[in-house]
Amino acid sequence: MGELVKTARTRCTFRSAGLVAVAAAAAFSLTACQDGGGKDDDAGSSSSSSVAEDSGAKDSQAQDSGSDGSGSAGEGSPDDGNGSGNGGDGDADLRAKAGAGAGGAKADAGGVKRSACEVGSVRVGLQPTGGSAPVILLKATNRGEERCDLYGYPFVGYPDAQAPIKAGGGRPQAVVSLEPGTSAYAALSLEEGDGAHVHREKRLTVELADRDQNGTGATATVDAPAGAGLALSDDSTVSYWNTTPELALQ
């Protein structure tokens, strides 16, 4: 009876020890699994973090690269259009040409084309006033097909003259525009009688002026009306061009 009890106790002891061993092994296995799973999670987290960081860095680099490219294309002064980006050069050139073209079109549309009258297209002659005053008119008629401008006063001379007859008299007009077929007038003052300083001229030379009151180069020869000639002196004057004889005689 005592041996049976002892045997039973021994079996219980073995079973308990076995259960303890199994439990310990299970606990160790569970711990090992948890440790391994933690490492995997850490590795996964590290991997995800690295990928995210790398992706962010690449995105940042891409943005920086895009910014640099935009800056290069936009570089270059507006005057010469030189830039580090080829696209910028082309756009700048096109804008510059378009601006220049627009500006040029406005200037042509809004401006007035000016060209000085020249002897080749303008006929110059003498026209008596029909009055008693010692004066005669110079008449300039545009025989060309385009409008031209008479500036200031004409340069009137004669053979052996030291200088053109000086300007004076008449109402100054900045410019007289002559359409084809129209005329302008300038008054030439004369002397009365035959004084000591009076000389008579049967032929005059006339040169037209440009906008700066410089001669245009060519001269016209004008014959005086029939008779003894025009009585001139150093005091004789020629007026500015005007649109009517009345304005020239004022």
Secondary structure as UniProt FT lines:
FT   HELIX           2..74
FT   TURN            78..80
FT   HELIX           86..110
FT   TURN            119..121
FT   STRAND          122..128
FT   STRAND          135..142
FT   STRAND          148..151
FT   STRAND          155..157
FT   TURN            159..160
FT   STRAND          166..167
FT   STRAND          175..178
FT   TURN            180..181
FT   STRAND          183..189
FT   TURN            196..197
FT   STRAND          199..201
FT   STRAND          203..209
FT   TURN            211..212
FT   STRAND          215..223
FT   STRAND          230..232
FT   TURN            234..235
FT   STRAND          237..238
FT   HELIX           245..249
//
